[in-house]
């Protein structure tokens, strides 16, 4: 007799059945989930939509750290005892987010191995992403960094299905992500459009040809020598 496969763990259903300490909220585009400097007392799990994570300097300059999507956790630093938020989380599309109190999260991780495994996988993926971002900033040209940022926003190279049409992201935000100027981003975006890598008329559509260009180091997108 064939052995039945184990049902895939569903974090959304699991959190919905948690005994206290869990709430679900809807955020419209531009609404803040949490703010830099406020008490870090909960972790959030994105059910729907996209969330922008950014840090604001003392001079008021914003640096975008990441765009996260459904299935990602945010605010996990509170589990390390960090008392305050180091960043601000804001919805860039209409979003649904589950909030889990810090003590409840600790209990769920302790009591449910499948949930603990899911969360550990998330932390490892986030660590690898940070390392990749550092290498990207150190060794790649601003053109290639922009290409990588667009591919990440569109979810290319991930286990999930690519989402080539991206919610509107300003060139200023892309410049912050890449670490260059808005004029350089505008130049490269026009270039990518001319090469057929993207469509960019209000909405942004990323084609798989951009991934091919990055992976095969075509002359139009190359790291500096």
Wavefront OBJ file of the C-alpha trace (Angstrom):
o trace
v 0.000 0.000 0.000
v 1.358 3.391 -0.955
v 2.253 5.569 1.984
v 0.181 8.732 2.224
v 2.191 11.917 1.966
v 2.171 14.228 4.953
v -0.112 17.271 4.420
v 1.790 20.491 3.799
v 1.955 22.699 6.878
v -0.328 25.732 6.557
v 0.950 28.605 8.739
v -2.129 30.733 8.000
v -4.507 28.061 9.316
v -2.180 27.298 12.231
v -2.011 30.920 13.375
v -5.775 31.319 12.955
v -6.285 28.561 15.534
v -3.735 29.899 18.033
v -5.043 30.345 21.560
v -4.790 34.099 22.158
v -2.114 36.656 21.289
v -2.871 36.652 17.553
v -4.763 39.318 15.591
v -5.309 39.911 11.874
v -5.398 43.430 10.407
v -5.862 44.978 6.978
v -3.597 47.788 5.788
v -4.304 50.062 2.857
v -1.532 51.210 0.544
v 0.737 53.599 2.468
v -0.433 52.537 5.938
v 2.260 51.789 8.520
v 2.444 48.365 10.174
v 5.053 49.478 12.702
v 7.386 52.447 13.058
v 11.108 52.724 13.696
v 11.749 53.410 17.385
v 8.497 52.022 18.776
v 8.468 49.068 21.215
v 9.275 45.709 19.573
v 6.675 43.481 21.172
v 5.350 41.318 18.323
v 6.161 39.514 15.094
v 4.091 39.897 11.927
v 3.266 37.353 9.228
v 2.159 38.659 5.821
v -0.964 36.921 4.535
v -1.607 39.118 1.491
v 0.066 42.044 -0.231
v 3.549 43.572 -0.073
v 5.325 45.371 2.748
v 8.241 47.791 2.425
v 10.913 47.763 5.140
v 12.886 50.999 5.456
v 15.232 52.769 7.857
v 15.181 56.532 8.421
v 18.442 58.309 9.282
v 18.732 61.121 11.823
v 18.800 63.513 8.856
v 15.500 62.121 7.565
v 16.880 60.140 4.617
v 15.099 56.867 3.903
v 16.962 53.692 2.960
v 14.803 50.822 1.684
v 15.968 47.473 3.068
v 13.501 45.097 1.448
v 10.114 44.501 -0.117
v 8.427 41.494 1.484
v 5.432 39.496 0.289
v 2.841 36.985 1.462
v 4.511 34.193 3.416
v 7.234 36.395 4.929
v 7.710 37.309 8.582
v 8.664 40.805 9.712
v 9.789 42.200 13.056
v 11.460 38.958 14.148
v 14.242 40.885 15.906
v 12.026 41.213 18.977
v 12.713 37.545 19.802
v 16.357 38.432 20.490
v 15.345 40.855 23.231
v 15.642 43.950 21.040
v 13.461 46.547 22.820
v 12.801 48.932 19.900
v 12.085 48.645 16.170
v 15.095 49.417 14.017
v 13.000 49.959 10.892
v 9.580 50.992 9.629
v 7.209 48.595 7.857
v 4.686 50.081 5.419
v 2.156 48.506 3.045
v 2.907 49.239 -0.617
v -0.270 47.459 -1.725
v -3.454 46.594 0.156
v -2.259 43.961 2.603
v -3.468 41.551 5.283
v -1.056 40.895 8.151
v -1.189 38.639 11.213
v 0.293 40.071 14.424
v 1.660 37.573 16.968
v 2.610 38.730 20.461
v 6.233 37.999 21.355
v 5.327 35.616 24.197
v 2.780 33.826 22.012
v 5.327 33.456 19.212
v 7.846 31.915 21.626
v 5.217 29.427 22.795
v 4.157 28.479 19.262
v 7.753 27.915 18.199
v 8.314 25.704 21.227
v 5.130 23.669 20.884
v 4.824 23.171 17.092
v 7.884 21.679 15.309
v 6.472 22.345 11.824
v 5.971 26.023 12.589
v 9.430 26.225 14.146
v 10.930 24.654 11.016
v 9.099 27.138 8.798
v 10.327 30.082 10.854
v 13.914 28.782 10.937
v 13.877 28.405 7.149
v 12.685 32.015 6.891
v 15.530 33.240 9.118
v 18.136 31.338 7.104
v 16.745 32.699 3.833
v 16.820 36.236 5.239
v 20.447 35.783 6.360
v 21.456 34.573 2.896
v 19.631 37.519 1.329
v 21.581 39.961 3.522
v 24.870 38.327 2.491
v 23.884 38.478 -1.179
v 22.938 42.155 -0.808
v 26.340 42.917 0.721
v 28.197 41.160 -2.102
v 25.951 42.945 -4.591
v 26.830 46.367 -3.154
v 30.552 45.594 -2.974
v 31.196 44.013 -6.363
v 28.404 44.749 -8.834
v 27.755 47.815 -10.970
v 24.693 49.946 -10.204
v 23.140 48.663 -13.446
v 23.405 45.052 -12.358
v 22.248 45.911 -8.823
v 19.113 47.477 -10.317
v 18.506 44.380 -12.467
v 18.808 42.161 -9.386
v 16.437 44.399 -7.388
v 13.814 44.194 -10.145
v 14.120 40.408 -10.321
v 13.744 40.114 -6.548
v 10.677 42.344 -6.591
v 9.174 40.119 -9.282
v 10.075 36.971 -7.308
v 12.255 35.464 -10.055
v 14.646 32.830 -8.767
v 12.432 31.954 -5.789
v 10.413 28.837 -5.096
v 7.171 30.725 -5.630
v 5.720 31.534 -9.023
v 7.252 34.688 -10.531
v 5.007 37.753 -10.447
v 6.292 39.756 -13.414
v 3.891 42.675 -12.922
v 5.045 44.649 -9.888
v 3.057 47.169 -7.882
v 4.128 50.711 -8.669
v 7.571 51.431 -7.210
v 9.023 54.903 -7.628
v 12.431 55.479 -9.172
v 13.441 57.217 -5.936
v 12.701 53.998 -4.023
v 14.640 51.912 -6.540
v 17.564 54.341 -6.240
v 17.515 53.887 -2.444
v 17.487 50.108 -2.835
v 20.353 50.095 -5.309
v 22.467 52.838 -3.746
v 22.605 55.185 -6.716
v 20.879 58.307 -8.038
v 17.401 58.602 -9.494
v 18.859 59.827 -12.809
v 20.985 56.675 -13.080
v 17.951 54.499 -12.334
v 15.957 56.355 -15.001
v 18.758 55.811 -17.520
v 18.985 52.084 -16.818
v 15.200 51.603 -16.787
v 14.959 53.188 -20.237
v 17.808 50.965 -21.388
v 16.152 47.805 -20.030
v 12.917 48.794 -21.772
v 14.686 49.330 -25.093
v 16.347 45.904 -24.766
v 12.972 44.270 -24.104
v 13.794 43.249 -20.523
v 10.912 45.225 -18.996
v 7.735 47.093 -19.838
v 7.505 50.322 -17.906
v 4.439 52.474 -18.492
v 2.982 53.180 -15.051
v 2.960 49.511 -14.050
v 6.245 47.639 -14.165
v 6.468 44.265 -15.928
v 9.696 42.284 -15.657
v 10.474 39.692 -18.344
v 12.451 36.499 -17.858
v 14.940 37.814 -20.422
v 16.301 40.117 -17.698
v 17.115 37.082 -15.566
v 18.829 35.473 -18.551
v 20.877 38.645 -19.108
v 22.050 38.713 -15.480
v 22.849 34.999 -15.288
v 24.807 34.969 -18.537
v 26.553 38.317 -18.024
v 25.492 39.790 -21.345
v 27.462 42.889 -22.298
v 24.575 45.226 -21.455
v 24.625 44.116 -17.795
v 28.040 43.365 -16.439
v 30.003 43.823 -13.249
v 32.858 46.350 -13.275
v 36.319 44.997 -14.039
l 1 2 3 4 5 6 7 8 9 10 11 12 13 14 15 16 17 18 19 20 21 22 23 24 25 26 27 28 29 30 31 32 33 34 35 36 37 38 39 40 41 42 43 44 45 46 47 48 49 50 51 52 53 54 55 56 57 58 59 60 61 62 63 64 65 66 67 68 69 70 71 72 73 74 75 76 77 78 79 80 81 82 83 84 85 86 87 88 89 90 91 92 93 94 95 96 97 98 99 100 101 102 103 104 105 106 107 108 109 110 111 112 113 114 115 116 117 118 119 120 121 122 123 124 125 126 127 128 129 130 131 132 133 134 135 136 137 138 139 140 141 142 143 144 145 146 147 148 149 150 151 152 153 154 155 156 157 158 159 160 161 162 163 164 165 166 167 168 169 170 171 172 173 174 175 176 177 178 179 180 181 182 183 184 185 186 187 188 189 190 191 192 193 194 195 196 197 198 199 200 201 202 203 204 205 206 207 208 209 210 211 212 213 214 215 216 217 218 219 220 221 222 223 224 225
